[in-house]
Amino acid sequence: MSDSRTRLRNVMLTLGVGAIVAVLLALVEGNGGAKLNDTLALFAIWGIAALSLNLVNGTTGILSLGHHGFMLIGGYVTSLLIVPADVRERIASQARSDMTPFTLSLSVENAFNAVGLQALTTPETLWVRFLVALLVGGFVAMIFGLIVGIPSLRLKGDYLAIVTFGFGEIIRLSASTSLFSPFTNGALGFAGVPNDFGKSIWWTFAILGLTLFVMTKIKFSSFGRALQGIREDEIAAEAMGVNLARSKVLAFAISAFFAGIAGGLWVSYLSAARLDFFLFFLTFFFLVAISVGGTGSYTGVLMGVAVVVFVQQYGDPLEKTYGLPVWFGVIGSLILIAAAGGWLYRKTRRMRPVLHPLVVVLGLIGLGTLLFAIFGQNSPALDGTFQAFGMRRILLAVLLIVIMAFRPEGIMSRAEFSWAWALRERKDQPSDEERAQDAWLSNPDLNRGSATSSEDPLPASLTAEDAPNAVPFLERGTKPDPDEPRYGEGRDWQPEQDDEEEGR
Amino acid sequence: MSMLSVRNLNKSFGGLQATTNLSFDVEPGEIVSVIGPNGAGKTTLFNLITGVYTPDSGSIELEGRSLVGMRPNQVVDAGIARTFQNLRLFTNLSVLDNVLIPQHHQLKVPWWQAVLRTPSYRKAEAHMHDVAMEKLAFFGPRLMSFRLHQPVYVLSYANRRRTEMARAMATGAKMLLLDEPSAGMNPKETAEITQIIRRMRDEGGYTILLVEHKMNLVGEISDRVVVLDYGQKIAEGSYKDVVNDEKVLEAYLGKRADDDASEEVEL
């Protein structure tokens, strides 16, 4: 298939999936209920933030821990520009407010009035003002991103991570100082930010789609390749002409811009801007999402965000108070499941003995705990209750540990979802002809004449027929066997032949 | 005017004098080899030329333009690219990406046009692709079909060396510094790489400065050889002259013992 036809097919498939997502969103909006609606909006907002963090963390390979700072800037700028007039009057009447008449007059509405765009100041056109406020918030965050990007020119690795963390905290803490409180309303923040935008799955998903589009296009452009080169080997990238300073600062700025937009949506989602909405935990959630999904893979990061948001939104049952028998039952079942997983793992990997002592001990402990929970319900030892406070975050942290231990590169590693991958088109696998040619090239004895004496360049296309001597070589082992799995393909799992030995 | 001219180059690390008053020239279209025992300062010389280190004193000029104080990427802009002794490829990226990244510094199209995939960006991208294929063609078809899309970490050692040389060529530099291009290669591959280095000069028009330990490779392709020992140039000239030079033999094999001492040291 030609290049342009492949591209057309991919665009059509992507649009098709987009249409399906739109239909699903419409169904959710109609019948899904407020909780599901909120969860999807939260997924989109955090998705935007995690994708933008991934540009710096995953693609450029700079560990940045100050993302909540950029979100805070975007969030506060957006709220300052968008809070309606009645909220401004309330703020002005508060005794503790530091807002000056000048800063109170900073709003998109007033700006539109000043330039004579009265048509855009009606309640129906709130979305125009919101988009303007989001963009301005993004740009202000971008300026701060440039400022943070500058130390990144001199620092590397852990040291830079500490600096970015410090920067995030400085932004958060200085927002309540007297220098900035005329703009941020100090510790009071802004209550009453309209939530038409942050709770609307249409707007949040549209901006998420736009972010995903920009990020993946950057990744697969020349600039993105240069950023990945910096991630792989900074010294080599510089020796190949990549301007480290320019690339890193630009990556920081683009990342901060989208973080600012995510911050604006986040404030709107919560209907308020307060300093404690922008704690380091936000960045932690995004880092978990990136690590789980795959560092450097944008589609993987969205999977990670889905996991994090699910735990965050539907994890309430984890933190309730339950009687001890319930806890013992759950823990016993988990241990039993782990033991069963270990047994299955050993069996599929054909490791012996399948009933490893560890598996047996784990299974017995799990079974014992479960039985104790069931039959010991009336015993005084199980009378009490227990509340697992903070279990959601513990669960996320445990998830992070498990991923780091068993698949440190994340679910998707660095790869992106692509239609070529979904349709099993692989360009990195040799055809039979290429395989024969490769065998011919890699066996020096089969070259006609030696490479030192031949003046002509190596032949461009060779088959086994071109080199009759190559045939015995091919038969010795490199000739592709149609029954054998091809290079790079996963070996299908086959049932074990010797089941009778299994019984012990 | 000579391509590269190095004059009175000095660099010390603490008390260690890595290069001392080093001076030599490379003419356009020449293949010049730098040889010397381990620790003679060959790689330091490369690092000085490519801007990784700043010399304490002395001058480095490319076609009359001083390279001292430039960042490594500015040296590439000026027209010198290098390979590394211990392979510094972008391991997780494909062969094609590895050969496209060095062309990024010549791209004139801003990044936002790349996001929108404007016609001018598409044209530049297609051109970069053509250049990559042209440079990989120096090494025959082995990197050009399915290997193009394989990550570098699955390649054999020899193929990685080839990819790195193609990557250096793709920067668009006029002059290449090759740091041990045949390290880790078998005799057959070494013979092939010798041919390729010659073709890089003859067909590609590159001026080549190389560091190498394999003397048959050096002897076969070098127009001139510069010998370093303890950071000083001890000999310069054609390969035949240099290998018979007393000082060079001494540096490589040790000083000939005095007649009376030789009686005491018996092997």
Interface residues (C-beta under 8 A of the other chain):
Chain A: V214 K217 I218 S221 S222 F223 G224 R225 A226 Q228 G229 E232 D233 I235 A236 A237 E238 A239 M240 G241 V242 N243 L244 L250 R414 K427 D428 Q429 P430 S431 E434 Q437 D438 L441 S442 P444 S450 A451 T452 P457 L458 P459 A460 S461 L462
Chain B: T50 V52 R71 P72 N73 V76 D77 A81 R82 F84 R88 L89 F90 T91 N92 L93 S94 D97 L100 I101 P102 Q103 H104 H105 Q106 L107 V109 W111 A114 V115 L116 R117 Y121 A124 E125 M128 A137 G140 P141 R142 S145 F146 R147 L148 H149 Q150 R167 A168 T171 K188 A191 E192 T194 Q195 R199
